[in-house]
C-alpha cells in the first residue's frame, strides 16, 4: 500500500515495481453510476486471473 501526497510518484513506483516483478497491472476505472456490483465484478475477474492463470497482479485504485 502506497500512501502519500499527490505528485510524489506513487503511480510511477507501482508501475515500475510491477514491471520488475513481471506482474500484470490492473487499475479499476470508476465511471458515472459506478455501483458495488461493478466493483464486485471487477474483483471477481481479478481473483480468477490470479487463481486460474497464476499471474501475479498489482491492483491500483486511486482516490480520483
CORHUNOR-V159642 format. One record per pair of residues at least 6 apart in sequence whose ideal C-beta (glycine too) atoms are under 6 Angstrom apart, sorted by the first residue. I is the first residue (numbers start at 0). J is the second residue. D is the distance in Angstrom with one decimal. If there is no record, write none. Layout:
[[I/J/D] [I/J/D]]
//
This chain:
[[1/9/4.3] [3/9/5.6] [13/57/5.9] [13/59/6.0] [17/24/4.6] [17/57/4.2] [22/55/3.9] [22/57/5.0] [23/54/5.1] [23/56/5.1] [24/57/4.9] [25/56/5.7] [25/58/5.6] [26/59/4.2] [27/41/5.6] [27/60/5.2] [45/56/6.0] [48/54/6.0] [49/56/5.1]]
//
